Amino acid sequence: MGPLQGIKVLEFAGIGPGPFCGMLLADMGAEVIRIDRPNGPEGDRRDIVSRGRRSLVLDLKNPAAIAALHRMITEFDVLIEGFRPGVMERLGLGPDEMCGRHAKLIYGRMTGWGQDGPMALRAGHDINYIALTGALHAMGRPDTPPAPPLNLIGDYGGGGMLLALGILAALLERAQSGQGQVVDAAMVDGAALLMAPLYGMKARGRWHGGRGGNLLDGSASFYDTYACACGGFVAVGPIEPQFFAEMLARLGLDEGEFQDRMNPTHWPAHKARLAAVFRTKTRNAWAEIFAESDGCVVPVLSMDEAPLHPHNQARGNFRLQDGVAEPAPAPRFSRSQAKPSTAPPLRGEDTTAILRGLGFSDVEIAQLLKAS
């Protein structure tokens, strides 16, 4: 029932990468209980990132709730929190307190700037973290400001996934040492880490300092998007010569028009030629032409269209949950595939059942609920 079956996670409610990490762990079979605030969001069954949890409401300003968390922490393998540095310590829930009560606890911390450093206590968002790592500077056209790539790099790739990786590594190490530890995952660290291949290209002279003129930034004729007759777009990426030749064959173009294609000085002219051809047919027509091809040309799909694509359907990359299309858990496992996640919880709907399961009496539960 999932490779993380038997792992229990206590997640303190937050936004962005912390909940994304919780979703990843829940998708892999962990039991995740989220601590919600009494005056926090009500919860939404369509909040995909909250799937697979149960919700326990506790007022962290109430000493009785803190005492309850001290008592229950020994039942958990992992704690996830995403507050600014020092907040959990002031609440009496920091690593010294919680790991002191449970030496095997993996204490996962998700912040933007990290637990230390001159910017540790400053506010920030995805765009700020990727700006400081060189990632944002490299994105966009040379004649425009850097283009924000949604919030996928700092929040989710460099944040939530990094924390999940750190937690899994700490769990693996705990199996050998018998000891827990703190995992300090910062979005600025993760964004820098994701840039490792490009810093490697730069070190080898294969990536220039500015936007434009680089292999993967949309400057190359063979790595960009092109408009079609219908107003839609295709994504083109035949970097290797054999794939580029296949694309040209499907487009009805002669390779002689694209001599020395890796030379950036030729890219503007090559792009103009390809753009003129792609504008002659609709996006769906090009999708049919390249459907059985290694030409590396695919349609640019909207979020409404993506779940309906035959490959996504065959792979089960999306699924319907209460009528909502949502990305399915990944990766897949040959033996320990997790069961489908439960729908996102409403705030506090599992409070009584969770506390009862953790050994709290009805009188104690009533006192905690009254205080909340």
C-alpha positions as CSV (number, residue, x, y, z in Angstrom):
1,M,0.0,0.0,0.0
2,G,2.7,2.5,-0.9
3,P,6.4,2.4,-0.1
4,L,5.9,4.7,2.9
5,Q,3.1,2.6,4.5
6,G,3.6,2.8,8.3
7,I,5.3,6.2,8.3
8,K,3.3,8.8,10.2
9,V,3.7,12.5,9.5
10,L,2.6,15.5,11.5
11,E,2.3,18.5,9.2
12,F,1.7,22.0,10.4
13,A,-0.6,23.8,8.0
14,G,1.0,26.3,5.6
15,I,1.1,27.3,2.0
16,G,3.2,26.3,-1.0
17,P,6.1,23.9,-0.6
18,G,5.3,22.5,2.8
19,P,1.9,21.2,1.8
20,F,3.3,20.0,-1.5
21,C,5.8,17.9,0.4
22,G,3.0,16.5,2.6
23,M,1.1,15.6,-0.6
24,L,4.1,13.7,-2.0
25,L,4.6,11.7,1.2
26,A,0.8,11.0,1.4
27,D,0.8,9.9,-2.2
28,M,3.5,7.3,-1.4
29,G,1.5,5.8,1.4
30,A,2.4,7.8,4.5
31,E,-0.3,8.7,7.0
32,V,-0.3,12.5,7.1
33,I,-2.1,14.5,9.8
34,R,-2.3,18.2,9.3
35,I,-2.5,20.6,12.2
36,D,-4.9,23.4,11.2
37,R,-5.5,26.6,13.0
38,P,-9.0,27.3,14.5
39,N,-9.3,30.5,12.4
40,G,-7.5,29.1,9.3
41,P,-9.0,28.3,5.9
42,E,-12.1,26.2,6.0
43,G,-10.6,23.7,3.5
44,D,-11.7,22.9,0.0
45,R,-12.3,19.4,-1.5
46,R,-10.8,20.8,-4.8
47,D,-7.5,21.8,-3.1
48,I,-5.5,19.1,-4.8
49,V,-2.3,19.6,-2.9
50,S,-4.2,18.9,0.4
51,R,-5.2,15.4,-0.7
52,G,-4.4,12.3,1.4
53,R,-4.5,14.1,4.8
54,R,-6.7,14.2,7.9
55,S,-7.2,17.5,9.6
56,L,-6.7,18.2,13.3
57,V,-7.6,21.6,14.6
58,L,-5.4,22.9,17.5
59,D,-4.9,26.5,18.8
60,L,-1.2,26.8,19.0
61,K,-1.6,29.9,21.3
62,N,-3.2,27.6,23.9
63,P,-0.8,25.9,26.3
64,A,-3.1,22.9,26.4
65,A,-2.7,22.4,22.7
66,I,1.1,22.6,23.0
67,A,1.1,20.1,25.8
68,A,-1.1,17.8,23.6
69,L,1.5,18.0,20.8
70,H,4.3,17.2,23.2
71,R,2.4,14.2,24.3
72,M,1.5,12.9,20.8
73,I,4.8,13.6,19.0
74,T,6.2,10.2,20.0
75,E,3.6,8.6,17.7
76,F,5.0,10.2,14.6
77,D,8.1,9.6,12.5
78,V,8.2,13.0,10.7
79,L,7.2,16.6,11.5
80,I,6.9,19.2,8.8
81,E,6.7,22.9,9.4
82,G,7.1,26.0,7.2
83,F,7.1,28.9,9.6
84,R,9.8,31.6,9.6
85,P,12.9,30.7,11.7
86,G,12.3,30.9,15.4
87,V,8.5,30.6,15.3
88,M,8.3,27.0,16.3
89,E,10.9,27.6,19.0
90,R,8.8,30.4,20.5
91,L,5.8,28.1,20.5
92,G,7.7,25.4,22.4
93,L,7.6,23.1,19.4
94,G,11.2,23.6,18.1
95,P,13.6,20.8,17.3
96,D,15.2,20.8,20.8
97,E,11.8,20.4,22.4
98,M,10.3,17.9,20.0
99,C,13.4,15.8,19.2
100,G,14.2,15.9,22.9
101,R,10.9,14.1,23.5
102,H,11.3,11.8,20.6
103,A,14.9,11.0,19.6
104,K,13.9,9.2,16.4
105,L,11.9,12.2,15.0
106,I,12.7,13.6,11.6
107,Y,12.1,17.3,11.9
108,G,11.5,18.8,8.4
109,R,11.8,22.6,8.1
110,M,10.7,24.4,5.0
111,T,11.7,28.1,4.5
112,G,12.6,30.5,1.8
113,W,16.0,31.6,2.9
114,G,17.0,28.9,5.3
115,Q,17.3,28.7,9.1
116,D,20.4,31.0,9.1
117,G,22.1,33.6,7.0
118,P,21.6,37.3,6.7
119,M,18.3,37.0,4.9
120,A,16.9,34.1,7.0
121,L,14.2,36.3,8.7
122,R,13.1,38.2,5.6
123,A,9.9,37.6,3.7
124,G,10.0,36.3,0.2
125,H,8.4,34.3,-2.6
126,D,9.4,31.9,-5.4
127,I,10.4,34.8,-7.7
128,N,12.7,36.2,-5.0
129,Y,14.5,32.9,-4.4
130,I,15.1,32.1,-8.0
131,A,16.3,35.7,-8.6
132,L,19.1,35.2,-6.1
133,T,20.4,32.0,-7.7
134,G,20.8,33.1,-11.3
135,A,17.8,31.1,-12.5
136,L,15.4,34.0,-13.1
137,H,18.1,36.0,-15.0
138,A,18.4,33.2,-17.6
139,M,14.7,33.1,-18.4
140,G,12.9,35.0,-21.1
141,R,13.7,36.8,-24.3
142,P,16.8,39.0,-24.6
143,D,14.7,42.1,-25.3
144,T,12.3,41.6,-22.4
145,P,12.6,41.4,-18.6
146,P,13.1,38.0,-17.1
147,A,10.0,35.9,-17.3
148,P,8.6,34.3,-14.1
149,P,8.3,30.5,-14.7
150,L,5.1,30.3,-12.6
151,N,6.2,29.2,-9.1
152,L,7.4,25.8,-10.0
153,I,11.2,26.2,-9.4
154,G,11.4,27.8,-6.0
155,D,8.2,26.6,-4.3
156,Y,7.9,23.1,-5.6
157,G,11.0,21.7,-7.4
158,G,13.5,23.5,-5.2
159,G,11.2,23.5,-2.1
160,G,8.7,20.8,-1.6
161,M,10.5,18.1,-3.5
162,L,13.8,19.0,-1.9
163,L,12.2,18.7,1.6
164,A,10.6,15.3,0.6
165,L,14.0,14.1,-0.6
166,G,15.7,15.2,2.6
167,I,13.0,13.5,4.8
168,L,13.3,10.2,2.8
169,A,17.1,10.4,3.2
170,A,16.9,11.0,6.9
171,L,14.4,8.1,7.3
172,L,16.9,5.9,5.5
173,E,19.7,7.0,7.7
174,R,17.6,6.5,10.8
175,A,17.1,2.9,9.9
176,Q,20.9,2.5,10.4
177,S,21.6,4.9,13.3
178,G,18.3,4.8,15.2
179,Q,18.5,8.6,15.5
180,G,16.3,11.3,14.0
181,Q,17.6,14.7,12.8
182,V,16.6,18.1,11.5
183,V,16.2,18.6,7.7
184,D,16.7,22.3,6.8
185,A,15.3,22.7,3.3
186,A,15.3,26.2,1.9
187,M,13.9,27.2,-1.5
188,V,16.9,29.4,-2.3
189,D,19.1,26.3,-1.7
190,G,16.9,24.1,-3.9
191,A,16.7,26.7,-6.7
192,A,20.5,26.9,-6.7
193,L,20.7,23.1,-6.8
194,L,18.4,22.9,-9.8
195,M,20.7,25.3,-11.7
196,A,23.7,22.8,-11.3
197,P,23.5,21.6,-15.0
198,L,23.5,25.2,-16.3
199,Y,26.3,26.3,-14.1
200,G,28.2,23.3,-15.5
201,M,27.5,24.4,-19.0
202,K,28.6,28.0,-18.1
203,A,31.9,26.6,-16.7
204,R,32.5,24.8,-20.0
205,G,31.8,27.8,-22.1
206,R,28.5,26.5,-23.3
207,W,26.2,29.1,-21.7
208,H,26.5,32.8,-22.0
209,G,25.8,35.3,-19.2
210,G,22.7,37.0,-20.6
211,R,19.3,36.0,-21.9
212,G,19.4,34.9,-25.5
213,G,22.0,33.0,-27.5
214,N,21.8,29.9,-25.4
215,L,20.8,26.4,-26.4
216,L,17.8,26.0,-24.0
217,D,16.5,29.5,-23.5
218,G,14.3,29.7,-26.6
219,S,17.0,31.2,-28.8
220,A,17.8,28.1,-30.8
221,S,15.6,27.4,-33.8
222,F,15.2,23.8,-32.7
223,Y,14.2,24.6,-29.1
224,D,11.3,27.0,-28.9
225,T,7.6,27.3,-29.4
226,Y,6.0,28.3,-32.7
227,A,2.6,29.8,-33.5
228,C,0.2,27.8,-35.7
229,A,-2.6,28.8,-38.1
230,C,-5.3,28.4,-35.5
231,G,-3.5,30.6,-32.9
232,G,-2.3,27.6,-30.9
233,F,1.3,26.6,-30.5
234,V,3.7,23.7,-30.9
235,A,6.7,23.0,-28.7
236,V,9.8,22.1,-30.8
237,G,12.8,20.4,-29.3
238,P,14.8,18.2,-31.8
239,I,18.3,19.1,-30.4
240,E,20.0,16.0,-31.8
241,P,20.8,15.9,-35.5
242,Q,18.8,12.8,-36.3
243,F,15.7,14.2,-34.6
244,F,16.2,17.6,-36.3
245,A,16.4,15.8,-39.7
246,E,13.2,13.9,-38.9
247,M,11.4,17.2,-38.1
248,L,12.6,18.8,-41.3
249,A,11.4,15.8,-43.3
250,R,7.9,16.0,-41.7
251,L,7.8,19.7,-42.4
252,G,8.9,19.2,-46.1
253,L,12.0,21.2,-45.7
254,D,15.5,20.6,-47.1
255,E,18.4,20.1,-44.6
256,G,20.4,22.4,-46.9
257,E,18.5,25.4,-45.6
258,F,19.8,24.7,-42.1
259,Q,23.5,24.4,-42.5
260,D,25.6,24.9,-39.4
261,R,22.4,24.8,-37.4
262,M,24.2,24.9,-34.0
263,N,25.8,28.3,-34.8
264,P,23.8,31.0,-32.9
265,T,24.3,33.5,-35.6
266,H,22.1,31.4,-37.9
267,W,19.3,30.9,-35.4
268,P,17.2,34.1,-36.2
269,A,17.0,33.2,-39.9
270,H,16.3,29.5,-39.2
271,K,13.6,30.4,-36.8
272,A,11.9,32.7,-39.3
273,R,11.9,29.9,-41.8
274,L,10.4,27.4,-39.3
275,A,7.9,30.0,-38.1
276,A,6.6,30.6,-41.6
277,V,6.0,26.8,-42.1
278,F,4.3,26.2,-38.8
279,R,1.9,29.0,-39.5
280,T,0.6,27.2,-42.5
281,K,-1.3,24.5,-40.5
282,T,-3.3,24.3,-37.3
283,R,-1.8,23.0,-34.1
284,N,-3.8,19.8,-34.2
285,A,-2.8,19.2,-37.8
286,W,0.9,19.4,-36.8
287,A,0.1,17.1,-33.9
288,E,-1.2,14.5,-36.3
289,I,1.8,14.9,-38.6
290,F,4.3,14.3,-35.7
291,A,2.2,11.8,-33.8
292,E,4.4,8.8,-34.8
293,S,7.6,10.7,-35.1
294,D,10.9,11.3,-33.3
295,G,10.8,14.9,-34.6
296,C,10.2,16.2,-31.0
297,V,7.2,18.4,-32.0
298,V,4.2,18.2,-29.7
299,P,1.2,20.5,-29.2
300,V,1.2,23.0,-26.4
301,L,-1.8,22.0,-24.4
302,S,-3.9,23.9,-21.9
303,M,-4.8,22.5,-18.5
304,D,-8.2,21.7,-19.9
305,E,-6.7,19.7,-22.8
306,A,-3.8,18.0,-21.1
307,P,-5.8,15.4,-19.1
308,L,-7.5,14.3,-22.4
309,H,-4.3,13.6,-24.4
310,P,-4.0,9.9,-25.3
311,H,-0.6,9.5,-23.7
312,N,-1.6,11.1,-20.5
313,Q,-4.7,8.9,-20.4
314,A,-2.7,5.8,-21.2
315,R,-0.2,6.6,-18.4
316,G,-2.9,7.7,-16.0
317,N,-1.1,11.0,-15.4
318,F,-4.4,12.6,-14.4
319,R,-7.4,11.3,-12.6
320,L,-10.9,12.5,-11.7
321,Q,-11.5,13.1,-8.0
322,D,-15.1,14.2,-7.3
323,G,-15.3,15.6,-10.9
324,V,-12.0,17.5,-10.6
325,A,-9.0,16.5,-12.9
326,E,-5.9,16.3,-10.8
327,P,-2.3,15.1,-11.5
328,A,-1.8,11.5,-10.3
329,P,0.9,10.4,-7.8
330,A,4.3,9.8,-9.3
331,P,6.7,8.0,-9.6
332,R,5.1,4.5,-9.9
333,F,6.4,1.5,-8.0
334,S,6.3,-2.1,-9.2
335,R,5.4,-3.6,-5.9
336,S,4.3,-1.0,-3.4
337,Q,1.9,1.2,-5.3
338,A,-0.1,3.4,-3.0
339,K,-3.9,3.4,-3.0
340,P,-5.6,6.5,-4.4
341,S,-5.4,9.4,-2.0
342,T,-8.4,10.5,-0.1
343,A,-10.1,13.8,-0.9
344,P,-8.7,17.0,0.7
345,P,-10.1,17.4,4.2
346,L,-12.2,20.2,5.6
347,R,-10.7,22.1,8.5
348,G,-10.8,20.0,11.7
349,E,-13.2,17.4,10.4
350,D,-11.0,14.6,11.8
351,T,-10.1,16.2,15.1
352,T,-12.0,13.9,17.4
353,A,-11.1,10.7,15.6
354,I,-7.4,11.6,15.5
355,L,-7.2,12.5,19.1
356,R,-9.1,9.4,20.1
357,G,-6.7,7.3,18.1
358,L,-3.8,9.0,19.8
359,G,-5.1,7.9,23.2
360,F,-6.8,11.1,24.4
361,S,-9.9,10.6,26.5
362,D,-13.3,12.1,25.6
363,V,-12.9,14.5,28.5
364,E,-9.5,15.7,27.3
365,I,-10.8,16.0,23.7
366,A,-13.7,18.1,24.9
367,Q,-11.3,20.4,26.8
368,L,-9.1,20.8,23.7
369,L,-12.0,21.5,21.5
370,K,-13.4,24.1,23.9
371,A,-10.1,25.8,24.0
372,S,-9.9,25.9,20.2
